């Protein structure tokens, strides 16, 4: 199950990186309406640890803060 989740995460991130135009208008639109890499990592790590949608949403809002916390507190 972990391999499948990591595969979908990798495919999703690569499609975000390589599937976009490099024009300024597209970058501004994505920045305003998209989610950040920190939020994606926070949601995935939160789900892996807690298996709770509410915690995953909360940690996704905090983004990089949760990622740093997770890095320091994991076993």
Secondary structure, DSSP 8 states (H G I E B T S, - for coil): -HHHHHHHHHHHHHHHHHSS--SHHHHHHHHHHS--HHHHHHHHHHHHHH--HHHHHHHHHHTHHHHHHHHHH--
